[in-house]
Amino acid sequence: MSKNRPAAHTYAQRAGRERDRNTCQICGATDHAEGHHIIDYQFSGAASIDNIISLCHKHHNDVHNGRIDIMKI
């Protein structure tokens, strides 16, 4: 996570991972969940639990590399 982001983003990511029981919401892996902003911080994504999804490292990379799209419905 960027050092320039407000602490609220770190707290939201932690809360999102806890809500999701540290489980990847794509594959169900539980070894190391990462909080991902559904609407990216750089595009004014909110620092709230409603804007976080828990992903394993592989799927988090897949999202950032354009191989998976995450949409909020």
VMD Tcl script that draws the C-alpha trace (Angstrom):
set ca {
  {0.00 0.00 0.00}
  {1.24 3.45 -0.82}
  {2.68 5.46 2.04}
  {0.72 8.48 0.72}
  {-2.69 6.99 1.45}
  {-4.52 8.06 4.58}
  {-4.63 5.55 7.44}
  {-8.38 5.14 6.83}
  {-7.57 3.03 3.75}
  {-5.42 0.66 5.82}
  {-8.19 0.35 8.40}
  {-10.80 -0.30 5.69}
  {-8.65 -3.02 4.13}
  {-8.17 -4.70 7.49}
  {-11.92 -4.51 8.22}
  {-12.71 -5.95 4.77}
  {-10.35 -8.87 5.29}
  {-11.88 -9.54 8.71}
  {-15.41 -9.37 7.25}
  {-14.40 -11.87 4.56}
  {-12.66 -14.07 7.16}
  {-9.33 -13.58 5.37}
  {-10.67 -15.61 2.46}
  {-10.14 -14.85 -1.23}
  {-13.56 -14.00 -2.65}
  {-12.61 -15.57 -5.98}
  {-11.06 -18.94 -5.15}
  {-11.62 -19.36 -1.40}
  {-7.92 -19.51 -0.49}
  {-7.25 -18.66 3.14}
  {-3.45 -18.57 3.23}
  {-2.97 -14.79 2.80}
  {-5.81 -12.45 1.95}
  {-5.10 -8.93 0.70}
  {-7.58 -6.07 0.77}
  {-8.33 -4.66 -2.68}
  {-10.18 -1.39 -3.36}
  {-13.01 -2.18 -5.79}
  {-12.94 1.44 -6.95}
  {-9.25 2.30 -6.90}
  {-7.95 4.92 -4.51}
  {-6.45 6.88 -7.41}
  {-9.96 7.24 -8.87}
  {-11.41 8.55 -5.59}
  {-12.26 5.10 -4.26}
  {-13.68 5.36 -0.77}
  {-11.79 4.30 2.33}
  {-14.68 2.14 3.49}
  {-15.33 -1.53 4.03}
  {-17.97 -1.37 1.27}
  {-15.21 -0.64 -1.24}
  {-12.95 -3.55 -0.22}
  {-12.81 -7.13 -1.41}
  {-10.43 -9.76 -0.05}
  {-8.25 -11.50 -2.64}
  {-5.36 -13.95 -2.51}
  {-2.06 -12.66 -3.86}
  {-2.54 -14.41 -7.25}
  {-5.99 -12.98 -7.86}
  {-4.98 -9.55 -6.55}
  {-2.22 -9.52 -9.18}
  {-4.65 -10.77 -11.81}
  {-6.96 -7.83 -11.07}
  {-4.13 -5.29 -11.27}
  {-2.83 -6.85 -14.49}
  {-6.24 -6.74 -16.19}
  {-6.90 -10.49 -16.25}
  {-9.87 -10.21 -13.85}
  {-12.41 -7.40 -13.54}
  {-14.11 -6.70 -10.22}
  {-17.44 -4.91 -10.31}
  {-19.49 -3.63 -7.42}
  {-23.19 -4.48 -7.76}
}
mol new
graphics top color blue
foreach p $ca { graphics top sphere $p radius 0.5 }
foreach p [lrange $ca 0 end-1] q [lrange $ca 1 end] { graphics top cylinder $p $q radius 0.2 }
display resetview
